[in-house]
């Protein structure tokens, strides 16, 4: 697992080669190996509102039913609401990309991809990566918040498939 904070050339992709990041962006990437097939992991995390089943702080997720879909996440304590729109999805390649429409986090231009890849042993690696612009003076807060969210979610996914 690692975190990178850097300026990235405009047009460079997140994970898939399709979603461009801002010319100068903060980037957070976390990944975890899971003892299950990529297909099994994608079945758990792939549906856009399935995030409520594997990201511990999320209490509810509602989708608007439109194309592209927008989901509204509310934390279990009701203190925070996130509105996210899916901007790309590829079930065959096991990934989707989404962007914040609104969020309590100190970031703008947030775009994120969650992807399930196949390791050489046939098992899965889940990678969650985002590019964003932190609000001035809030760079560490933004990085720490996103890192904590990603680590909690990835740990929960790994635990669901632990033997």
Helices and strands as residue ranges (DSSP letters): E 2-6, E 25-37, H 38-45, G 48-50, H 51-54, E 58-63, E 70-75, E 81-90, E 95-102, E 107-118, E 123-134, H 139-160
